[in-house]
Amino acid sequence: MKTLREAREERGIKQKSVAEALKITRQTYAHYEEFPREMPIYQAERACAFIGCDISDIFFGIKSSKT
């Protein structure tokens, strides 16, 4: 299972860019990366869409069957 931070860093995306897309502060986004269980589901969905990762891989430990 990959973390949100790993997925973001693999794509060369800065925390600030994700935070701006979510309309939250960089500090709030950094907190969510550190404590993902505190991230609201709608923010998790938006973050994964922005980063380009599958929410189930990041938050639920389920490997997507998409090819």
N, CA, C and O atoms as a GROMACS GRO file, in nm:
protein
  268
    1MET      N    1   0.084  -0.118   0.000
    1MET     CA    2   0.000   0.000   0.000
    1MET      C    3   0.089   0.125   0.000
    1MET      O    4   0.185   0.134   0.076
    2LYS      N    5   0.056   0.216  -0.084
    2LYS     CA    6   0.129   0.340  -0.099
    2LYS      C    7   0.062   0.448  -0.015
    2LYS      O    8  -0.060   0.446   0.004
    3THR      N    9   0.142   0.542   0.036
    3THR     CA   10   0.084   0.654   0.110
    3THR      C   11   0.055   0.768   0.013
    3THR      O   12   0.105   0.771  -0.099
    4LEU      N   13  -0.026   0.861   0.060
    4LEU     CA   14  -0.057   0.979  -0.019
    4LEU      C   15   0.071   1.057  -0.050
    4LEU      O   16   0.089   1.106  -0.161
    5ARG      N   17   0.158   1.067   0.047
    5ARG     CA   18   0.286   1.137   0.028
    5ARG      C   19   0.370   1.070  -0.080
    5ARG      O   20   0.425   1.138  -0.167
    6GLU      N   21   0.379   0.938  -0.077
    6GLU     CA   22   0.457   0.866  -0.177
    6GLU      C   23   0.401   0.887  -0.318
    6GLU      O   24   0.476   0.909  -0.413
    7ALA      N   25   0.270   0.880  -0.329
    7ALA     CA   26   0.206   0.899  -0.460
    7ALA      C   27   0.233   1.039  -0.512
    7ALA      O   28   0.264   1.058  -0.629
    8ARG      N   29   0.222   1.138  -0.424
    8ARG     CA   30   0.246   1.278  -0.462
    8ARG      C   31   0.391   1.299  -0.504
    8ARG      O   32   0.418   1.360  -0.607
    9GLU      N   33   0.484   1.249  -0.424
    9GLU     CA   34   0.626   1.268  -0.453
    9GLU      C   35   0.669   1.195  -0.581
    9GLU      O   36   0.752   1.246  -0.655
   10GLU      N   37   0.612   1.077  -0.607
   10GLU     CA   38   0.644   1.003  -0.730
   10GLU      C   39   0.613   1.086  -0.854
   10GLU      O   40   0.679   1.073  -0.957
   11ARG      N   41   0.511   1.169  -0.843
   11ARG     CA   42   0.467   1.249  -0.958
   11ARG      C   43   0.529   1.389  -0.957
   11ARG      O   44   0.501   1.470  -1.045
   12GLY      N   45   0.614   1.417  -0.857
   12GLY     CA   46   0.682   1.546  -0.851
   12GLY      C   47   0.591   1.662  -0.819
   12GLY      O   48   0.615   1.775  -0.861
   13ILE      N   49   0.485   1.635  -0.744
   13ILE     CA   50   0.388   1.739  -0.709
   13ILE      C   51   0.419   1.790  -0.569
   13ILE      O   52   0.446   1.712  -0.478
   14LYS      N   53   0.416   1.920  -0.552
   14LYS     CA   54   0.442   1.983  -0.422
   14LYS      C   55   0.316   1.984  -0.337
   14LYS      O   56   0.204   1.987  -0.388
   15GLN      N   57   0.336   1.981  -0.206
   15GLN     CA   58   0.223   1.990  -0.113
   15GLN      C   59   0.140   2.115  -0.140
   15GLN      O   60   0.017   2.111  -0.135
   16LYS      N   61   0.206   2.224  -0.168
   16LYS     CA   62   0.138   2.350  -0.192
   16LYS      C   63   0.040   2.340  -0.308
   16LYS      O   64  -0.070   2.395  -0.302
   17SER      N   65   0.078   2.269  -0.414
   17SER     CA   66  -0.009   2.254  -0.530
   17SER      C   67  -0.135   2.176  -0.495
   17SER      O   68  -0.245   2.211  -0.538
   18VAL      N   69  -0.119   2.070  -0.418
   18VAL     CA   70  -0.235   1.990  -0.378
   18VAL      C   71  -0.324   2.074  -0.287
   18VAL      O   72  -0.446   2.076  -0.302
   19ALA      N   73  -0.263   2.143  -0.192
   19ALA     CA   74  -0.340   2.226  -0.099
   19ALA      C   75  -0.420   2.331  -0.174
   19ALA      O   76  -0.537   2.354  -0.143
   20GLU      N   77  -0.358   2.395  -0.273
   20GLU     CA   78  -0.430   2.496  -0.351
   20GLU      C   79  -0.548   2.434  -0.426
   20GLU      O   80  -0.655   2.495  -0.434
   21ALA      N   81  -0.529   2.316  -0.480
   21ALA     CA   82  -0.637   2.248  -0.552
   21ALA      C   83  -0.752   2.213  -0.458
   21ALA      O   84  -0.868   2.213  -0.498
   22LEU      N   85  -0.719   2.184  -0.332
   22LEU     CA   86  -0.821   2.149  -0.233
   22LEU      C   87  -0.877   2.271  -0.161
   22LEU      O   88  -0.973   2.261  -0.084
   23LYS      N   89  -0.815   2.387  -0.187
   23LYS     CA   90  -0.856   2.512  -0.121
   23LYS      C   91  -0.839   2.506   0.031
   23LYS      O   92  -0.926   2.547   0.107
   24ILE      N   93  -0.723   2.451   0.071
   24ILE     CA   94  -0.684   2.446   0.212
   24ILE      C   95  -0.541   2.494   0.222
   24ILE      O   96  -0.474   2.512   0.121
   25THR      N   97  -0.494   2.516   0.344
   25THR     CA   98  -0.355   2.560   0.361
   25THR      C   99  -0.260   2.441   0.340
   25THR      O  100  -0.299   2.325   0.351
   26ARG      N  101  -0.136   2.474   0.309
   26ARG     CA  102  -0.036   2.370   0.293
   26ARG      C  103  -0.017   2.296   0.426
   26ARG      O  104   0.003   2.174   0.427
   27GLN      N  105  -0.025   2.368   0.536
   27GLN     CA  106  -0.009   2.307   0.668
   27GLN      C  107  -0.120   2.205   0.694
   27GLN      O  108  -0.095   2.098   0.750
   28THR      N  109  -0.241   2.238   0.655
   28THR     CA  110  -0.353   2.144   0.673
   28THR      C  111  -0.331   2.020   0.588
   28THR      O  112  -0.352   1.908   0.634
   29TYR      N  113  -0.288   2.040   0.463
   29TYR     CA  114  -0.262   1.925   0.377
   29TYR      C  115  -0.149   1.839   0.433
   29TYR      O  116  -0.158   1.716   0.433
   30ALA      N  117  -0.043   1.903   0.482
   30ALA     CA  118   0.069   1.828   0.541
   30ALA      C  119   0.020   1.746   0.660
   30ALA      O  120   0.064   1.633   0.680
   31HIS      N  121  -0.070   1.802   0.738
   31HIS     CA  122  -0.129   1.729   0.851
   31HIS      C  123  -0.204   1.606   0.801
   31HIS      O  124  -0.193   1.498   0.859
   32TYR      N  125  -0.280   1.622   0.694
   32TYR     CA  126  -0.353   1.508   0.637
   32TYR      C  127  -0.260   1.399   0.587
   32TYR      O  128  -0.290   1.280   0.599
   33GLU      N  129  -0.146   1.438   0.531
   33GLU     CA  130  -0.049   1.335   0.488
   33GLU      C  131   0.005   1.259   0.609
   33GLU      O  132   0.027   1.138   0.602
   34GLU      N  133   0.026   1.330   0.718
   34GLU     CA  134   0.078   1.268   0.839
   34GLU      C  135  -0.028   1.183   0.910
   34GLU      O  136   0.002   1.078   0.967
   35PHE      N  137  -0.152   1.231   0.907
   35PHE     CA  138  -0.262   1.164   0.974
   35PHE      C  139  -0.378   1.146   0.876
   35PHE      O  140  -0.480   1.216   0.888
   36PRO      N  141  -0.366   1.054   0.780
   36PRO     CA  142  -0.467   1.042   0.674
   36PRO      C  143  -0.607   1.006   0.724
   36PRO      O  144  -0.705   1.035   0.656
   37ARG      N  145  -0.618   0.944   0.839
   37ARG     CA  146  -0.750   0.908   0.891
   37ARG      C  147  -0.832   1.031   0.929
   37ARG      O  148  -0.954   1.022   0.945
   38GLU      N  149  -0.766   1.144   0.945
   38GLU     CA  150  -0.836   1.268   0.981
   38GLU      C  151  -0.884   1.345   0.858
   38GLU      O  152  -0.956   1.445   0.871
   39MET      N  153  -0.847   1.299   0.739
   39MET     CA  154  -0.883   1.367   0.615
   39MET      C  155  -1.026   1.332   0.576
   39MET      O  156  -1.060   1.214   0.564
   40PRO      N  157  -1.111   1.435   0.557
   40PRO     CA  158  -1.249   1.406   0.512
   40PRO      C  159  -1.247   1.332   0.378
   40PRO      O  160  -1.161   1.357   0.294
   41ILE      N  161  -1.342   1.243   0.359
   41ILE     CA  162  -1.344   1.160   0.239
   41ILE      C  163  -1.351   1.244   0.112
   41ILE      O  164  -1.287   1.211   0.012
   42TYR      N  165  -1.427   1.354   0.114
   42TYR     CA  166  -1.436   1.436  -0.006
   42TYR      C  167  -1.301   1.501  -0.038
   42TYR      O  168  -1.270   1.522  -0.156
   43GLN      N  169  -1.221   1.533   0.064
   43GLN     CA  170  -1.088   1.588   0.040
   43GLN      C  171  -0.994   1.478  -0.012
   43GLN      O  172  -0.912   1.502  -0.100
   44ALA      N  173  -1.008   1.358   0.043
   44ALA     CA  174  -0.926   1.247  -0.003
   44ALA      C  175  -0.953   1.217  -0.150
   44ALA      O  176  -0.861   1.193  -0.228
   45GLU      N  177  -1.081   1.219  -0.188
   45GLU     CA  178  -1.117   1.195  -0.328
   45GLU      C  179  -1.059   1.302  -0.419
   45GLU      O  180  -1.004   1.271  -0.525
   46ARG      N  181  -1.070   1.427  -0.377
   46ARG     CA  182  -1.017   1.538  -0.458
   46ARG      C  183  -0.865   1.533  -0.467
   46ARG      O  184  -0.807   1.558  -0.573
   47ALA      N  185  -0.799   1.500  -0.355
   47ALA     CA  186  -0.653   1.492  -0.355
   47ALA      C  187  -0.605   1.382  -0.448
   47ALA      O  188  -0.512   1.402  -0.526
   48CYS      N  189  -0.668   1.267  -0.442
   48CYS     CA  190  -0.629   1.155  -0.528
   48CYS      C  191  -0.655   1.188  -0.676
   48CYS      O  192  -0.575   1.153  -0.762
   49ALA      N  193  -0.766   1.254  -0.704
   49ALA     CA  194  -0.794   1.293  -0.842
   49ALA      C  195  -0.687   1.389  -0.892
   49ALA      O  196  -0.640   1.377  -1.005
   50PHE      N  197  -0.648   1.485  -0.809
   50PHE     CA  198  -0.547   1.582  -0.848
   50PHE      C  199  -0.412   1.515  -0.870
   50PHE      O  200  -0.342   1.543  -0.967
   51ILE      N  201  -0.375   1.427  -0.778
   51ILE     CA  202  -0.245   1.359  -0.785
   51ILE      C  203  -0.245   1.254  -0.895
   51ILE      O  204  -0.140   1.227  -0.954
   52GLY      N  205  -0.359   1.196  -0.922
   52GLY     CA  206  -0.367   1.092  -1.025
   52GLY      C  207  -0.344   0.953  -0.971
   52GLY      O  208  -0.282   0.869  -1.036
   53CYS      N  209  -0.395   0.930  -0.850
   53CYS     CA  210  -0.384   0.798  -0.789
   53CYS      C  211  -0.523   0.748  -0.753
   53CYS      O  212  -0.619   0.825  -0.749
   54ASP      N  213  -0.533   0.620  -0.728
   54ASP     CA  214  -0.661   0.558  -0.695
   54ASP      C  215  -0.683   0.564  -0.544
   54ASP      O  216  -0.599   0.519  -0.466
   55ILE      N  217  -0.794   0.620  -0.504
   55ILE     CA  218  -0.822   0.637  -0.360
   55ILE      C  219  -0.820   0.504  -0.286
   55ILE      O  220  -0.777   0.498  -0.171
   56SER      N  221  -0.866   0.397  -0.349
   56SER     CA  222  -0.869   0.268  -0.280
   56SER      C  223  -0.728   0.215  -0.254
   56SER      O  224  -0.705   0.148  -0.153
   57ASP      N  225  -0.633   0.245  -0.342
   57ASP     CA  226  -0.495   0.203  -0.320
   57ASP      C  227  -0.433   0.278  -0.202
   57ASP      O  228  -0.356   0.220  -0.125
   58ILE      N  229  -0.466   0.405  -0.189
   58ILE     CA  230  -0.404   0.490  -0.088
   58ILE      C  231  -0.470   0.473   0.049
   58ILE      O  232  -0.401   0.454   0.149
   59PHE      N  233  -0.601   0.481   0.054
   59PHE     CA  234  -0.670   0.486   0.182
   59PHE      C  235  -0.728   0.354   0.230
   59PHE      O  236  -0.753   0.338   0.349
   60PHE      N  237  -0.748   0.260   0.139
   60PHE     CA  238  -0.813   0.136   0.180
   60PHE      C  239  -0.726   0.013   0.160
   60PHE      O  240  -0.768  -0.098   0.194
   61GLY      N  241  -0.608   0.030   0.106
   61GLY     CA  242  -0.516  -0.080   0.088
   61GLY      C  243  -0.563  -0.184  -0.011
   61GLY      O  244  -0.522  -0.300  -0.005
   62ILE      N  245  -0.649  -0.143  -0.103
   62ILE     CA  246  -0.703  -0.234  -0.204
   62ILE      C  247  -0.637  -0.203  -0.337
   62ILE      O  248  -0.636  -0.088  -0.380
   63LYS      N  249  -0.582  -0.302  -0.399
   63LYS     CA  250  -0.523  -0.282  -0.530
   63LYS      C  251  -0.633  -0.275  -0.634
   63LYS      O  252  -0.718  -0.364  -0.642
   64SER      N  253  -0.630  -0.170  -0.712
   64SER     CA  254  -0.730  -0.153  -0.817
   64SER      C  255  -0.709  -0.256  -0.926
   64SER      O  256  -0.595  -0.291  -0.957
   65SER      N  257  -0.817  -0.306  -0.984
   65SER     CA  258  -0.805  -0.404  -1.092
   65SER      C  259  -0.802  -0.337  -1.227
   65SER      O  260  -0.802  -0.405  -1.330
   66LYS      N  261  -0.800  -0.203  -1.228
   66LYS     CA  262  -0.792  -0.131  -1.355
   66LYS      C  263  -0.658  -0.153  -1.423
   66LYS      O  264  -0.555  -0.158  -1.356
   67THR      N  265  -0.658  -0.166  -1.552
   67THR     CA  266  -0.533  -0.185  -1.624
   67THR      C  267  -0.511  -0.073  -1.721
   67THR      O  268  -0.411  -0.071  -1.792
   0.00000   0.00000   0.00000
